[in-house]
Amino acid sequence: MKIAVTGVAGFIGSNLADRLLAEAYDVVGIDNLAYGVREQIPAGVDFRCVDIRDRSLSEQFAGCDAVFHLAAKNCISDCQLDPVETSDINVTGTVNVFESARRAGVRKVVYAESSALYEGSATLPTPESDIAPQSFYAVSKLGGMAFAEGYARFFGMRMTALRYFCVYGPRQDYRRTVPPVMSAFIMKMLRGERPTIYGTGEKRRDFIHVDDVNDFHVQCLSDERTDGGVFNLGSGTNDSVREIYAKVAELVGFTEPPVLKSDLPGEAQETLADISAARALGWKPKTSLEDGLRSALDYIRAHVVASEEVSIR
């Protein structure tokens, strides 16, 4: 099978491409490199530097059996500052991916929604039915969801929506304006700098390792029970930001306290996934938090901090 991955130069996209290649799929990678990193694209990917808003995108999908649509503007604080671009990429771009897949005769589209859709929910663990978006990023994901339902209804396309919680692991997006806590903490501590915590650090997040997410990605290609479904992908447990800080500090051997700054707008106080729908299909998270943190730490130490030291010399 030939599989297309949008956002292939990003964190989840590059890890997914690695997994697909390891399982002998042919992979077409789509990315305009606005947020992704060229060096992260695995060898063996047929890479095309194309924007998902390009109206000729269907040509890139020719001959593909499925599309994973992961490309997005996904830093919540950046999305709050520019809702117009957020809509252009996350809604218009997503619709263009769906339309291009339809024109190319692609049989299945698996696309990224987000646990941000639950920002205003008071239900924990949160089921897929309890949507309450607050931020512009979450609203943009709601728009993509509505169009996906339309493409399934009017064109009979096989669509699967995945709502990722806090995915972490190697290649996490440490270059973002406000990086995810895992990579932000690791980067700062390895440099001997005090990481920043926004707010009190008591916010709790459901963290899921990218390898576990990829288990479900691959399952979507062969399991017809995923067609038309919406699935939370989280661990079903959560930890506070301060707890993550302490775990990373212990692994790194860092003893300084964090720098505390004002809370960021538009973020939920707590996330916790109800993963019963995915579990019902036989999927379950396997990677422990400690093992997952070690994998992220090893990657950043070997590929990021080491390269910085070389450039300084």
N, C-alpha and C positions, 0 to 999 in steps of 0.2 A: 504494500500500500504506500501511496505517496501522501504525505501529510504536510500542510502549510501551517506555519506558526507566525502570527504577527507579534511584534514586540520581541523578536528572537534575540536581540542584543541586550535585553533586560534581564533582571534577576530570575523570575520564574520562567520566562521564555527560553533563556539559554540552558537552564537546568532541564527543562522539558525536552529541548532538542537533543541534549546529551542522552537522555533516557531513551528517546525514540530511536536514535541511531544505534544505541546498544542493543535494541530489540529488532534491529534489521529493517526499520522503516526508512524510506527515502524522505528527506526533510527539505522543504522549501522554506527559507527564512525570509520574513518581511520586516524591515525596520528602516526608518528614516534617520536613525542615529541622533535624534534630537535629545533623547533621554538615555538611550542604550549606549553600550560601549562595544565598539567593533571587536576589540580583543577578546571579548567574552563569547563570541559566536563560535561554537565548536567546529573543528575541522570536520569536513564531510557534509556540512550544510550547504545547500545550493542557495547562496545568499543573494537577495535582490534589495538594493537600497531604494525603497519606494515608500511614499507616505500613504497611510491607510485612507486618506481623503482623495487620492488620485483616482479619477474616473475610469482609468484603464486598468484598474487593479484586477479585474476579472482575467486579464491575460496572464497574470502571475499565478492564478489558481488553476489554470488549465491542466487537466489530468490529475488533479488532486482528489483523493477520496474523502478527506475531512479537513476542516480548518479549525485550529485553536486560535481564537481571537483574544490576545492578551495585551495588545498595545493600548496605552491610555496615558492621559495626564493624571497622575495619581497621588501627588503630594497635596494633602488637604489644605495646607496653608497657602500654597501657590494657587490652588483652585479658587480659594476665597478671594484672592487678589485679582483674579482675571476670569470671571465667570463666562465671558464671551468665548475666549479660547478654550475653556473647559468644555463648553457645549460643542464647539466646533470639532474638537478631537473626540470627545467621549460619546457624543450623540451622532453628529453628522458622520464622523469617521466610522463609527460602529455600523450605522445604517449602510454606508458604502461597502463595508466588508460583507454584510448580509446580502446586499444586492449583487455584489461581484461574485459571491459564492453561488448564488442562484443562477446567474448567467453562465457561470462556468460548469454548471451541472454537478456541483459538490453535493455529496449525499448527506453530510452531517456537519454541523457547526457547534463547537463547544466554546462558550464564551464566558469571559470573566465578568461577574457582577461584583459585589463586595459586601462584607459584613457592615460597612458604613451605612447600609440601608436600614440598620437597626439602631442608629444613633439615639433616637428618641424613645426606644422601647424600654419599658420597665420590667419586661418578662425575662427571667434568667433561669435556666438556659433558654436562649431565644430560638424559636422554631422559624422555619422559612416563611410562615404566614404572617409574622408580626412586623410588617414594614413600617418604619417611622423615620424617614430621612430628614436630616437637619442641615448639613453642609451643602455647598454647591457641588462638591464632588459626588456626594451621595445622590443628589437630585439628578445629576448627569447620568448616573448608573441606572436610575429609575427610568429615565428616558430610553436608554438602550434596551432595558427589559421590555418596555411597552412595544418597541419595534420588533423585538424578537418574537413576542407573542403574535404580532401581526403577520410576520413572515411564516410562522408555523400555521396560522389559521388560513391565510389566503393562498399560500403556495405549497403547503404541505411539507415544508422543510423540517428536517429532524434537528431540533435545537436542544441543547443541554446548557443550563445556567449553573455556574459554580460561584458560590459566595465564600471567598477566602477570608479567613480571619487573619491573625497576624502571622503571616508566613515568614520563616527565617531560614538561614542556612548560608552556604557558600554563594558569593556574588551578590549578596543583599545590597540594596541601593544606597550605599554610603555617600554618594555624591549629591543626594537630594538636599534642598534648602534646609529641611528639618529631617534628617535621616531617621529610619526606624531605630528604636532604642537598642536593639541587639548590636547592630553594626556601629552605631554611634558610640556606645559605651566601649566596645572593644577597640575601636580606632583610637579614641582619646587615651584610654589606659595604656595601650601599647606604646603610645608616644610620650607617656609620662605626664599627660595633661588631665585635668579634672573634667569629667563629662558633665553635661548640663541635664538637669531634670526640670521639666516644665510643670509647674504646680507643686503639689506636696509630695508627689511620688506614690500616692495611694491609689491612683487609677489602676484597675486590674485588666489584664488582657489575656485572651486565649491565644496561645502561641502554638503553631503547627509547623513541623519541619517540611521543607520543600520536597524531600524524598517521599514522605507520606502523601503529599498532594499529588505527586507524579504517579503514585500507585493508582489513584482514582482517575487521573487523566487517561492512563493507558486502558483502564477498565472501560472508560466511556467509548473507546473505539470498537469494542467487541460486544458489549453488553447492551442489548436493545432496551433493557429496562430503564436505561438512563435517558432514552429519547423522550423529549417533552418534560423532563424533570428539572427541578431546582434543588440544589444540594449545598448545605453548609459543609465547609471543610475546615474543621478546627480540631482541637484535641479533646474538647469536652471538659477541660479543666482550665483554671486561669491563675495567674500570678500578678502581684503588684509590680509596678515599675521599680520600686525600691528593692523588692526581692530579687528581681533580675539584676539590678545593680550589684547586689551583694554576691550573687552567684558568679557574675563575670569577674568581679574584683578578686574573688577567691581563686578562680582559674588563672588569672593574670598575675596575681600577687601584688595587687594594687591596694594601698591603704588609705588614700585620701578621700574625704567626703565629696559629694557632688556639688556643683554650682546650681543653686535654685533660681529659676526665673519665673516670670508670670505665666500662668496657664495659657495654652493655645485655644483659640475659639473653635467651636464646631466639633469637638471631640467628645465621645461618650465617656462616662465615668467608669463603666465596666463593660466588658464583652465576654460572653460565654456562649459557645455554640451548642445548640441541640443538634447532635449529629446522628440522630436515630434513623433518618431517611437514608443516609449513606451506609450506615451500619447494616441496615436491612438488606442491602445488596452485597454484603460480605466484606465491605471495606472497614478497616479500623486503623487508627494511628499506631505506629510501632516504635517511633524514635523517642527515646527519653529526652527530657529537657537538657540534662547534663551532656549526653552524647551529641545532641544537636548543637549545643553551644560550643562544644569542642570542635565540631566540624567547621562552624563559622569562624572560630578563633584561628584554627589552623590555616584556613584559606586566607584570611586577612593578614596573618603574620607572614605567610609565604609569598603572597601575590601582590599585596598592597604596601605594607610597611617595608618589606625587603626591597621593593622597587624604589620606594622613596629614599631609602638609605643609599642605594646605588646612585640615584640621580644627584643626591647631595655631594657624594664623593666625586 
